[in-house]
């Protein structure tokens, strides 16, 4: 009898795993399209750019920004905060 319950439990775990996987995909897709979709559309219509993709100076040959500040010693670099 115990072996029957073990097999039923393992079978249920497989079924429940499939249900959870499907439910997760549906809920995450809904959150993406309902939550992020309208925000992206509003920003695109408004012409808002989240990334600064312009060169530092007009006519510059590179998009890299110059580094500011003095070089750090090893002790200063090892201290993160």
C-alpha positions as a Markdown table, in Angstrom:
| # | Residue | x | y | z |
|---|---|---|---|---|
| 1 | Unk | 0.0 | 0.0 | 0.0 |
| 2 | Unk | 2.8 | 2.4 | 0.9 |
| 3 | Unk | 4.4 | 1.7 | -2.5 |
| 4 | Unk | 1.2 | 2.7 | -4.3 |
| 5 | Unk | 1.1 | 6.0 | -2.4 |
| 6 | Unk | 4.7 | 6.6 | -3.3 |
| 7 | Unk | 4.0 | 6.1 | -7.0 |
| 8 | Unk | 0.9 | 8.2 | -6.9 |
| 9 | Unk | 2.9 | 11.0 | -5.1 |
| 10 | Unk | 5.7 | 10.9 | -7.7 |
| 11 | Unk | 3.1 | 10.9 | -10.5 |
| 12 | Unk | 1.4 | 13.9 | -9.0 |
| 13 | Unk | 4.8 | 15.7 | -8.7 |
| 14 | Unk | 5.3 | 15.3 | -12.4 |
| 15 | Unk | 1.8 | 16.6 | -13.2 |
| 16 | Unk | 2.2 | 19.5 | -10.8 |
| 17 | Unk | 5.6 | 20.4 | -12.2 |
| 18 | Unk | 4.1 | 20.7 | -15.7 |
| 19 | Unk | 1.2 | 22.8 | -14.4 |
| 20 | Unk | 3.6 | 25.2 | -12.6 |
| 21 | Unk | 5.8 | 25.5 | -15.7 |
| 22 | Unk | 2.9 | 26.4 | -17.9 |
| 23 | Unk | 1.4 | 28.8 | -15.3 |
| 24 | Unk | 4.8 | 30.5 | -14.8 |
| 25 | Unk | 5.1 | 31.1 | -18.6 |
| 26 | Unk | 1.6 | 32.5 | -18.9 |
| 27 | Unk | 1.9 | 34.8 | -15.9 |
| 28 | Unk | 5.4 | 36.1 | -16.8 |
| 29 | Unk | 4.2 | 36.7 | -20.4 |
| 30 | Unk | 1.2 | 38.6 | -19.1 |
| 31 | Unk | 3.4 | 40.7 | -16.8 |
| 32 | Unk | 5.7 | 41.5 | -19.6 |
| 33 | Unk | 3.1 | 42.5 | -22.1 |
| 34 | Unk | 0.8 | 44.3 | -19.6 |
| 35 | Unk | 3.5 | 45.9 | -17.5 |
| 36 | Unk | 6.4 | 46.7 | -19.8 |
| 37 | Unk | 4.6 | 47.0 | -23.1 |
| 38 | Unk | 2.7 | 50.2 | -22.4 |
| 39 | Unk | 5.7 | 51.8 | -20.8 |
| 40 | Unk | 7.8 | 51.1 | -23.8 |
| 41 | Unk | 5.1 | 52.4 | -26.2 |
| 42 | Unk | 4.7 | 55.6 | -24.1 |
| 43 | Unk | 8.5 | 56.2 | -24.1 |
| 44 | Unk | 8.8 | 55.5 | -27.8 |
| 45 | Unk | 6.0 | 57.9 | -28.6 |
| 46 | Unk | 7.4 | 60.5 | -26.3 |
| 47 | Unk | 10.9 | 60.2 | -27.9 |
| 48 | Unk | 12.6 | 59.3 | -24.6 |
| 49 | Unk | 15.9 | 57.5 | -24.8 |
| 50 | Unk | 17.0 | 55.5 | -21.7 |
| 51 | Unk | 20.6 | 55.1 | -23.0 |
| 52 | Unk | 22.9 | 57.9 | -23.8 |
| 53 | Unk | 24.1 | 56.8 | -27.3 |
| 54 | Unk | 25.4 | 60.1 | -28.5 |
| 55 | Unk | 29.2 | 60.8 | -28.7 |
| 56 | Unk | 30.7 | 62.9 | -25.9 |
| 57 | Unk | 31.6 | 65.7 | -28.3 |
| 58 | Unk | 30.0 | 66.3 | -31.6 |
| 59 | Unk | 32.2 | 65.0 | -34.4 |
| 60 | Unk | 34.1 | 62.7 | -32.0 |
| 61 | Unk | 35.6 | 59.6 | -33.5 |
| 62 | Unk | 34.6 | 57.4 | -30.5 |
| 63 | Unk | 31.7 | 57.0 | -28.1 |
| 64 | Unk | 34.0 | 56.5 | -25.1 |
| 65 | Unk | 33.9 | 59.1 | -22.3 |
| 66 | Unk | 37.1 | 60.4 | -20.8 |
| 67 | Unk | 38.0 | 59.0 | -17.4 |
| 68 | Unk | 37.8 | 61.5 | -14.6 |
| 69 | Unk | 39.8 | 61.5 | -11.4 |
| 70 | Unk | 43.3 | 60.5 | -10.4 |
| 71 | Unk | 44.7 | 57.0 | -10.7 |
| 72 | Unk | 44.0 | 54.9 | -7.6 |
| 73 | Unk | 46.6 | 53.0 | -5.5 |
| 74 | Unk | 46.1 | 49.3 | -4.8 |
| 75 | Unk | 44.8 | 50.1 | -1.3 |
| 76 | Unk | 42.2 | 52.5 | -2.6 |
| 77 | Unk | 41.1 | 50.1 | -5.3 |
| 78 | Unk | 40.7 | 47.2 | -2.9 |
| 79 | Unk | 38.3 | 49.3 | -0.8 |
| 80 | Unk | 34.9 | 49.2 | -2.6 |
| 81 | Unk | 33.0 | 51.5 | -0.2 |
